[in-house]
Amino acid sequence: MTIPRILVIAGSDSGGGAGIQADVKTITILGGHAMTAVTAITAQNTMGVQAVMPVPAAMVLAQIDSVAGDIGVDAVKIGMLGSAEVAMAVAERLAALDVPIVFDPVMIATSGDALADAATIAAFARLMEIATLVTPNLPELRALGGEAMLRRTDTAVLVKGGHGEGDEITDELVLPGGDRRIWTGERIATTSSHGTGCTLASAIACGLGAGLTMEEAITRAIRFVRAALLSAPGLGQGHGPMGHALDVVPFDEIED
């Protein structure tokens, strides 16, 4: 039996709702083996982010080299990077790795706290060059250049519609050359939405690492996120974590 080996490069969320913690839970539930390179340590909960300590770039690279050189990597998910130096170092190290790379350009937490400064966001351009898929939400898309960026990039972009208005959420995949695919679903009314972006990107990376096509991986990932939202345990006083354990609603029962 083979198991997809997924390397996650992201920050740690002490509250367990997003970041590395959400990534590991997602990949494990979807049948993958999660490996991590922690880029930042955060003190955060459902109310917000109280403190952030970036991990030095050399240590981030050491983590990547350690697991890649021994266990191997079938796909990569990139989340919070912590600094421009780490972003550039990660991009250069991954450029030689011939596997699918899903880049979630994390800029702001669900609580509204900033997780990337201007220099780090500027460094995202290099990561987008090596990524197989980039997964910005609507505010992140605007920060990256909006429709103009979509027209000029050679990377597939999944524009997440959760920040849009209305009772429906539309996620749109824009492929190099302009072809597009749309997923639409009814908005789930909940405050337990912390970690949706991390979870979606990790689920997609796990699918790609297992050999699914991009559309198949995205479809499964969206269904998984929706099920996790419906299964949220209702923890905390703010934006609570989703129900990654799926002990209430199996994700394969969520229809398109």
N, C-alpha and C positions, 0 to 999 in steps of 0.2 A: 504494500500500500504506500502511495506517495501522498504527501501532505504539502500544500502550498506554504512556502516559507516567506513570510511577509515582514519586511523591515520597516518599522515605524520610526520616523525622525520627528520628534515633537516635544512639547513641554509637558510637565507633570501637573496634574490638577489635584490638589490635596483633598478636594471635595468629592472626587471620584466620578464626576458627571461628564467631564470632557477630557481632552488631551490624551496622554498616554493611557490613562486608565480606561477611557471609553474605547480607545483603539484596541487594546488587548482583549477586552470583553467581546467586542464585535468580531474580531478575527477568530477568536476561540470558538464562539458560538457558530460561526459560519464554516468551521472545519479547517481553519488554517493554524499555523504555528506562528505566533507573534514574537518578534525580536525588537528590541528598542535601542535607540540612541537618544537619550534625554538631552534636550537643548536648553531647558530652563526649569527651575524649580519655582512653583508659585504657591503662595498661601491664598487660597480662595475657597469660597463656599457658594451657596445658592444666592447670597446677597451681593457678591462682587469679588474683586481681586484686591487683596490687602497688601501683597508684596510679591515682587518678582526678583529672582536671582538668576541671571544667565549663566550657563555652563560655558567655560572657555572652549574656543573652537578646536583646540588640540584634543581635548577630552571627547568632544562630539565625534571627531574623526576616529579616535581610538576605539570608540564603541562600534562604529560602523565597520572598521577594519577587523575587529575581533570576531564579530558574528559572520561577516561575509567570507572571511578567510577559512572558517571552520565549518559552519552549518550550511552556508550558501543562501542565496536570495532569489526568489522567484518574482517578487514585485516589491515596490517601495511606496510608502505613503509618507508625504511630508506635511507637517502641520506647523505649529508655532516654532519659530526659529530663534527668537530672542535677541539677535543682533545682526547687523549687516555683515560683519566678519564671518559669523557662522553661516549665513546664507550663501555667501560666496564660496566658502570652504566646502560646504556640502555640495554645491553645484559642480565644483571642479572634481570632487571625488566621485560623484555619481555619473559624470559624463562618460566614463569608461565602462559603466555597468549596463549591459545589454538586456535590460528587463523593463517591464512596464513601470512607469513612475506616475503616481497620482499626487498632484500638488494642490493642497488646500491653502490658499493664501490668507492665513489667519491674520487679521488686523485688529479686530475688536471682539471682546467676549460677549456672550449673550447679555450679560449685565450692563454692557456699555463701556466697560473698561478697555483702554487701549492696550494692545499686546504687541504692537510693532510701531517703531518710530519711522520718520520719513526716510532715513538712510536705509533701513531694512526693507521698506516697501520699494525703494528704488532698486535694490538688489534682486527683487523678485523677477526682474526681466531676464536675468541669467538663468534662473530656475525654470522659467517658462520655456526657455529654449530647449531644455533637455527633457521636459515633462512629456508624457504621453497624453495626459489629461489634466486640465486645471479646473478647479471647482469653486469659483467665486460666488458669493451671494451678490445681491444687487448693489449694496454700498461698496463692496470690494471691487466689483466690476467697474463702477464709476471711478474709483481711485486708480485703477489700472489703465484707464483710457476709454472705457465704454465701448460703444459700437465701433469706433475707429480701431481699437485694439483687436476686436474680433475680426475685422476685415484684413488686418495685416499679419496676424499671427499664423504660424505654420503648425500650431498645436491645437488639438481639440479642446474645446472649452464647454463645460457644463455650467450654465448660468442657473443658480438656484433661486427659486422664486418666493421663498418663504417671507421675505421682507416686503413683498408686493401687497397691494390692496385687494380686497374682495374675499369672497367665500371659497374661491378655488386657488390652488397653488399650481403654477406652471413652471416646470423645470425644462430648460431648452439646451439641447446639445448642438453646438455649432462646430462643424468639422472644417478642416482646412479646405478651401475651395468654395465654402459657402453653404454646403448641404446642411440641413437642420432636421432634428427629430425632437418632438415635444412629448412630455409626460404631464398629464393634468390629473389632479386629485382634489377632493374636498378638503378644505382646511380643517385641521383637528384643533378644537378649542381647548387649550391647555397652557398652563404656566410651566409645566415640566418639560421644557424644550432645551435645557442646557446640554450641549454636546451633539446637537443634530448634525452640524457640519463635519465634525470629527468622525462621527459614526458613519455618515454617508461615504466619505472619502475612503475610510478604512474598509468598508464593505465592498466598495468598487475595486480597490486594490486587491482584496482577497479573491474576488471573482476573476480578475485579470490574471492573477497568479495561478489560479486553478485552470486557466485555459478558456474561460468564457470570452465571448466577443465583448466589445465595449458596450453595445446596446443591451446585451444579456446581463452584464455585470451591473449596469446602471439600473435596469429594471428591478433586479433582485435587491439591490441596495435601497432603492426608494421604498419598496415594500417592507423591507426590514425596519427602516426608520419609522415608517408609519405604525407598524406593529409595536415598536418600542415606545412610541409616544402613547399609544393606547394602553400599554402595560405599565406606565409610570407609577412608582410606589407612593408618590406624593410627599417626598421628603423635603425638609428645609422650609424656610420662610420666604424665599424668593423664587428664582428660576431653578426649579428642581431638576434632578437627573431623570433621564428616561429609564424605562424598564428593560434593560438589555437582557435580563434573564428570561424574558418572554414566558413567564409562568402563567400568564393570563390569556394572551392571544398569540398562538403560533404564527410566525410571520408568513408562512405559506398559505394561510387562510385569507390574507388580505388580497383582494382582487385589484386588478389594474384600474 
